[in-house]
Amino acid sequence: MTSTRGATEGTWALPLLVLAPVVAIRLFTETTGLWLTISWGLCALAAVLLATGWVTVFRHGTARSSAWGSCVLAHGVLAWQIFALTRA
């Protein structure tokens, strides 16, 4: 039986799902006005979710080592989107 108390891939999947609309907005529209505000709001929400994931890591550790790959992916996508939004 596996432990579910630690951070898993699912811990980092929710921020990735929140960032998916940001990627779509940036690719299919111009990031001005309302779209820019929505994009920044979703990036802030993803940052809060990533911080929540880190709280889980600090309190309970990771359930499996494969969770670190998802962690790196989620942080990379957030950094990429913030960089793209600051250049807009």
Backbone as a chain_set.jsonl record, in Angstrom:
{"seq": "MTSTRGATEGTWALPLLVLAPVVAIRLFTETTGLWLTISWGLCALAAVLLATGWVTVFRHGTARSSAWGSCVLAHGVLAWQIFALTRA", "coords": {"N": [[0.842, -1.17, 0.0], [0.563, 2.227, -0.835], [1.769, 5.362, 0.383], [-0.232, 8.224, 0.833], [0.098, 10.608, 1.987], [2.177, 12.362, 1.457], [3.517, 14.75, -0.954], [2.404, 14.379, -4.271], [2.298, 13.615, -7.831], [-0.107, 14.734, -8.487], [-0.296, 16.875, -6.763], [1.138, 18.863, -7.984], [-0.171, 19.068, -10.354], [-2.54, 20.584, -10.359], [-1.764, 23.4, -10.328], [-0.693, 23.404, -12.935], [-2.97, 22.919, -14.477], [-4.351, 25.281, -13.957], [-2.692, 27.068, -15.222], [-3.007, 26.432, -17.89], [-5.162, 27.866, -19.293], [-3.903, 30.362, -19.369], [-1.758, 29.982, -21.096], [-3.218, 29.431, -23.427], [-4.601, 31.878, -23.762], [-2.439, 33.585, -24.187], [-1.401, 32.549, -26.563], [-3.515, 32.663, -28.435], [-4.791, 35.151, -28.351], [-4.394, 38.728, -28.092], [-2.491, 39.915, -25.454], [-3.831, 42.14, -23.863], [-5.456, 44.631, -21.906], [-8.351, 43.319, -20.524], [-7.735, 40.575, -20.926], [-5.056, 40.48, -20.208], [-5.195, 41.112, -17.497], [-6.705, 38.915, -16.559], [-4.885, 36.871, -17.146], [-2.705, 37.51, -15.444], [-3.998, 37.211, -12.993], [-4.592, 34.443, -12.997], [-1.992, 33.45, -13.043], [-1.126, 34.313, -10.541], [-2.848, 32.81, -8.926], [-1.917, 30.245, -9.59], [0.65, 30.448, -8.5], [0.037, 30.603, -5.79], [-1.076, 28.06, -5.453], [1.183, 26.499, -6.006], [2.768, 27.251, -3.84], [1.241, 26.13, -1.813], [1.609, 23.463, -2.447], [4.32, 23.249, -1.793], [4.166, 23.587, 0.946], [2.967, 21.184, 1.63], [5.058, 19.46, 0.901], [7.055, 20.244, 2.729], [5.822, 19.573, 5.15], [5.044, 16.839, 4.947], [6.738, 15.541, 3.19], [7.653, 13.868, 0.1], [5.59, 11.591, -1.674], [6.369, 9.904, -3.733], [9.306, 9.686, -5.775], [8.916, 10.471, -8.362], [7.287, 12.643, -8.312], [8.799, 14.901, -8.282], [9.48, 15.514, -10.908], [7.075, 16.483, -11.963], [6.869, 18.695, -10.341], [9.049, 20.293, -11.151], [8.26, 20.762, -13.809], [5.844, 22.225, -13.416], [6.793, 24.543, -12.093], [8.518, 25.489, -14.064], [6.749, 26.074, -16.204], [5.218, 28.09, -15.005], [7.213, 30.062, -14.584], [7.918, 30.531, -17.259], [5.523, 31.616, -18.268], [5.214, 33.932, -16.693], [7.489, 35.333, -17.482], [6.827, 35.687, -20.209], [4.526, 37.266, -19.946], [5.52, 39.575, -18.756], [6.977, 40.575, -20.811], [5.057, 41.335, -22.556]], "CA": [[0.0, 0.0, 0.0], [1.386, 3.423, -0.947], [1.398, 6.484, 1.244], [-0.798, 9.368, 0.11], [0.25, 11.809, 2.807], [3.172, 13.247, 0.882], [3.219, 15.385, -2.238], [2.414, 13.474, -5.418], [2.198, 14.319, -9.101], [-1.354, 15.494, -8.441], [-0.058, 18.12, -6.032], [1.653, 19.855, -8.922], [-1.019, 19.088, -11.551], [-3.534, 21.653, -10.28], [-1.214, 24.635, -10.884], [-0.568, 23.27, -14.39], [-4.307, 23.109, -15.046], [-4.677, 26.7, -13.863], [-1.873, 27.785, -16.201], [-3.405, 26.086, -19.26], [-5.835, 28.992, -19.958], [-2.949, 31.456, -19.589], [-1.046, 29.637, -22.331], [-4.17, 29.609, -24.529], [-4.829, 33.315, -23.928], [-1.246, 34.196, -24.769], [-1.192, 32.071, -27.927], [-4.615, 32.919, -29.358], [-5.278, 36.53, -28.288], [-3.406, 39.712, -27.677], [-2.588, 40.082, -24.007], [-4.065, 43.534, -23.508], [-6.681, 44.901, -21.177], [-8.973, 42.292, -19.688], [-7.007, 39.304, -21.038], [-3.823, 40.604, -19.427], [-5.591, 41.027, -16.092], [-7.064, 37.524, -16.291], [-3.651, 36.08, -17.172], [-1.965, 37.758, -14.21], [-4.758, 36.605, -11.902], [-4.387, 32.997, -13.034], [-0.601, 33.19, -12.636], [-1.086, 34.482, -9.088], [-3.496, 31.628, -8.355], [-0.98, 29.121, -9.751], [1.732, 30.638, -7.533], [-0.501, 30.219, -4.479], [-1.191, 26.593, -5.449], [2.542, 25.958, -5.891], [3.177, 27.446, -2.444], [0.523, 25.114, -1.049], [2.325, 22.211, -2.697], [5.561, 23.247, -1.023], [3.798, 23.355, 2.343], [2.791, 19.736, 1.738], [6.388, 18.842, 0.852], [7.752, 20.501, 3.99], [5.155, 18.887, 6.261], [4.912, 15.392, 4.802], [7.685, 14.994, 2.234], [7.046, 13.439, -1.157], [5.162, 10.192, -1.656], [7.202, 9.196, -4.72], [10.313, 10.573, -6.358], [8.442, 10.968, -9.657], [6.586, 13.915, -8.104], [9.719, 16.014, -8.533], [9.383, 15.874, -12.326], [5.897, 17.338, -12.087], [7.199, 19.936, -9.649], [9.913, 21.078, -12.042], [7.433, 21.18, -14.938], [4.919, 23.275, -12.979], [7.562, 25.768, -11.855], [9.018, 25.968, -15.351], [5.652, 26.686, -16.958], [4.894, 29.365, -14.351], [8.286, 31.02, -14.897], [7.798, 30.869, -18.681], [4.371, 32.486, -18.456], [5.505, 35.241, -16.094], [8.437, 35.989, -18.384], [6.096, 36.102, -21.4], [3.603, 38.346, -19.61], [6.26, 40.818, -18.51], [7.442, 41.06, -22.107], [3.884, 41.749, -23.355]], "C": [[0.89, 1.237, 0.0], [0.864, 4.514, -0.034], [0.857, 7.624, 0.396], [-0.651, 10.652, 0.903], [1.219, 12.811, 2.191], [2.705, 13.844, -0.435], [3.352, 14.359, -3.357], [2.39, 14.301, -6.695], [0.944, 15.192, -9.141], [-1.231, 16.807, -7.699], [0.36, 19.224, -6.993], [0.799, 19.953, -10.182], [-2.021, 20.239, -11.522], [-2.972, 23.0, -10.745], [-1.04, 24.578, -12.407], [-1.917, 23.447, -15.081], [-4.738, 24.565, -14.996], [-3.905, 27.498, -14.909], [-2.258, 27.486, -17.646], [-4.183, 27.219, -19.943], [-4.899, 30.171, -20.226], [-2.175, 31.219, -20.877], [-1.964, 29.862, -23.531], [-4.429, 31.091, -24.8], [-3.645, 33.947, -24.634], [-1.045, 33.782, -26.22], [-2.269, 32.536, -28.902], [-5.177, 34.337, -29.312], [-4.111, 37.459, -28.009], [-3.589, 39.938, -26.188], [-2.652, 41.57, -23.658], [-5.351, 43.611, -22.713], [-7.137, 43.77, -20.279], [-8.203, 40.977, -19.735], [-5.718, 39.333, -20.232], [-4.123, 40.483, -17.934], [-5.949, 39.592, -15.701], [-5.813, 36.651, -16.238], [-2.843, 36.265, -15.894], [-2.678, 37.153, -13.008], [-4.57, 35.1, -11.839], [-2.953, 32.62, -12.653], [-0.459, 33.332, -11.123], [-1.725, 33.285, -8.391], [-2.587, 30.404, -8.452], [0.166, 29.235, -8.755], [1.275, 30.253, -6.13], [-0.62, 28.697, -4.381], [0.181, 25.921, -5.355], [3.06, 26.118, -4.463], [2.495, 26.43, -1.536], [1.173, 23.739, -1.235], [3.607, 22.126, -1.899], [5.293, 23.064, 0.461], [3.613, 21.857, 2.578], [4.138, 19.022, 1.745], [7.11, 19.034, 2.186], [7.133, 19.75, 5.165], [5.236, 17.368, 6.16], [5.928, 14.761, 3.854], [6.983, 14.645, 0.922], [6.705, 11.964, -1.061], [6.03, 9.35, -2.581], [8.193, 10.188, -5.315], [9.875, 11.119, -7.713], [7.676, 12.282, -9.522], [7.498, 15.103, -8.399], [9.71, 16.438, -10.003], [8.202, 16.797, -12.58], [6.139, 18.694, -11.438], [8.03, 20.847, -10.547], [9.123, 21.595, -13.239], [6.507, 22.326, -14.555], [5.653, 24.591, -12.739], [8.109, 26.351, -13.154], [7.942, 26.656, -16.177], [5.266, 28.022, -16.337], [5.944, 30.423, -14.672], [8.205, 31.471, -16.347], [6.65, 31.843, -18.91], [4.597, 33.875, -17.851], [6.481, 36.007, -16.964], [7.708, 36.506, -19.626], [5.15, 37.263, -21.101], [4.325, 39.648, -19.325], [6.812, 41.393, -19.81], [6.3, 41.598, -22.966], [3.635, 43.234, -23.211]], "O": [[1.865, 1.297, 0.749], [-0.325, 4.577, 0.277], [1.427, 7.953, -0.644], [-1.217, 11.679, 0.529], [1.069, 14.014, 2.405], [1.646, 13.496, -0.958], [4.297, 13.57, -3.384], [2.453, 15.53, -6.652], [0.94, 16.258, -9.756], [-1.974, 17.749, -7.97], [-0.023, 20.382, -6.828], [1.025, 20.842, -11.003], [-2.321, 20.812, -12.57], [-3.65, 23.696, -11.5], [-1.219, 25.587, -13.09], [-1.995, 24.056, -16.148], [-5.423, 25.036, -15.904], [-4.41, 28.495, -15.425], [-1.865, 28.228, -18.545], [-3.887, 27.519, -21.1], [-5.081, 30.897, -21.202], [-1.96, 32.146, -21.659], [-1.537, 30.421, -24.541], [-4.471, 31.507, -25.958], [-3.81, 34.743, -25.558], [-0.566, 34.579, -27.026], [-1.975, 32.781, -30.072], [-5.98, 34.692, -30.175], [-2.994, 37.024, -27.729], [-4.709, 40.131, -25.715], [-1.669, 42.169, -23.222], [-6.226, 42.754, -22.838], [-6.41, 43.322, -19.393], [-8.031, 40.326, -18.705], [-5.331, 38.326, -19.638], [-3.385, 39.827, -17.199], [-5.546, 39.113, -14.641], [-5.7, 35.784, -15.372], [-2.35, 35.292, -15.322], [-2.028, 36.637, -12.099], [-4.407, 34.536, -10.757], [-2.728, 31.592, -12.015], [0.255, 32.551, -10.492], [-1.208, 32.8, -7.385], [-2.497, 29.617, -7.51], [0.613, 28.223, -8.215], [2.032, 29.649, -5.37], [-0.301, 28.113, -3.345], [0.323, 24.89, -4.698], [3.718, 25.221, -3.937], [3.107, 25.928, -0.593], [1.269, 22.955, -0.291], [3.953, 21.063, -1.384], [6.098, 22.454, 1.165], [4.049, 21.324, 3.598], [4.338, 18.082, 2.514], [7.708, 18.094, 2.711], [7.846, 19.336, 6.079], [5.467, 16.686, 7.158], [5.963, 13.537, 3.734], [5.858, 15.078, 0.673], [7.432, 11.183, -0.447], [6.384, 8.218, -2.252], [7.935, 11.391, -5.348], [10.409, 12.131, -8.168], [7.44, 12.963, -10.52], [7.02, 16.188, -8.728], [9.916, 17.614, -10.303], [8.313, 17.773, -13.322], [5.667, 19.718, -11.931], [7.738, 22.035, -10.679], [9.297, 22.744, -13.643], [6.396, 23.302, -15.298], [5.171, 25.648, -13.147], [8.156, 27.569, -13.32], [8.19, 27.699, -16.781], [5.011, 28.987, -17.057], [5.599, 31.559, -14.997], [8.397, 32.65, -16.644], [6.796, 32.799, -19.672], [4.206, 34.88, -18.445], [6.317, 37.21, -17.164], [7.941, 37.637, -20.053], [4.995, 38.156, -21.933], [3.799, 40.721, -19.622], [7.086, 42.59, -19.885], [6.541, 42.243, -23.986], [2.696, 43.762, -23.807]]}, "num_chains": 1, "name": "protein.A"}
